[in-house]
Structures are given as structure tokens and as C-alpha cells.
């Protein structure tokens, strides 16, 4: 799971949108990305905080599973 950022430029303004994405494989073995949640337009501080929270959450999950 990771945060994917997209940048859109419109009328001399730049917008950054964030999506929470998970990597999966289809039944035929082809890798694909599935959007779990669209987080909308976020500031740089909010994006950094979201990445830190996601990393901490994944560390706790891996430790719990014994990895």
C-alpha cells in the first residue's frame, strides 16, 4: 500500500491530489494497482504526515504478523 500523487496544472495553478493505492495481481497473474481511497487535494504537510502514518501502520502490521 502506498500514496500515489498526481499533479494537475490548470489556468496557471498547480493542484496535487493523493490516492491510497494497493498493488495486486489479477487472476491471470498481471500486476495491477487498485485505488482504495481518493484523498483529494492535500497540502505538502498533509501528504508528508499521511506517508509517515502509513509507514508506521505498515511497520506495526508486519511486526504483528512476525515479519
C-alpha positions as CSV (number, residue, x, y, z in Angstrom):
1,X,0.0,0.0,0.0
2,X,1.3,3.4,-0.9
3,X,0.3,7.0,-1.6
4,X,0.2,8.0,-5.3
5,X,0.4,11.6,-6.1
6,X,-0.9,13.3,-9.3
7,X,-0.2,16.8,-10.3
8,X,-2.6,18.8,-12.5
9,X,-1.9,22.2,-13.9
10,X,-4.9,24.4,-14.9
11,X,-5.0,28.1,-15.6
12,X,-1.6,28.9,-14.1
13,X,-2.4,26.9,-10.9
14,X,-1.0,23.6,-9.8
15,X,-3.1,21.1,-7.8
16,X,-1.8,17.9,-6.1
17,X,-4.1,15.0,-5.5
18,X,-3.4,12.0,-3.4
19,X,-4.7,8.4,-3.7
20,X,-4.2,5.4,-1.4
21,X,-3.3,2.5,-3.7
22,X,-2.7,-1.2,-3.2
23,X,-0.7,-3.4,-5.6
24,X,-2.4,-6.7,-6.6
25,X,-2.2,-9.4,-9.2
26,X,-5.1,-10.3,-11.3
27,X,-6.2,-13.9,-11.8
28,X,-4.1,-14.2,-14.9
29,X,-1.0,-13.0,-13.0
30,X,-0.9,-9.5,-14.4
31,X,0.1,-6.9,-11.8
32,X,-2.3,-4.0,-11.3
33,X,-2.9,-1.1,-8.9
34,X,-6.3,-0.7,-7.2
35,X,-7.3,2.7,-5.7
36,X,-8.5,2.1,-2.2
37,X,-9.3,5.7,-1.4
38,X,-9.1,9.1,-3.2
39,X,-7.8,11.6,-0.6
40,X,-8.3,14.7,-2.7
41,X,-6.2,17.8,-2.8
42,X,-3.7,17.9,0.0
43,X,-1.0,20.3,1.2
44,X,2.6,19.1,1.2
45,X,2.5,18.9,5.0
46,X,-0.6,16.7,4.9
47,X,1.0,14.4,2.3
48,X,4.1,14.0,4.4
49,X,2.0,13.3,7.5
50,X,0.0,10.7,5.6
51,X,3.1,9.0,4.3
52,X,4.5,8.8,7.9
53,X,1.3,7.5,9.3
54,X,1.0,4.8,6.6
55,X,4.7,3.7,7.1
56,X,4.1,3.5,10.9
57,X,0.9,1.5,10.3
58,X,2.6,-0.9,7.9
59,X,5.5,-1.4,10.4
60,X,3.1,-2.4,13.2
61,X,1.2,-4.8,10.9
62,X,4.5,-6.5,9.8
63,X,5.7,-6.8,13.3
64,X,2.3,-8.3,14.4
65,X,2.5,-10.9,11.6
66,X,6.0,-11.9,12.6
67,X,7.8,-10.5,9.5
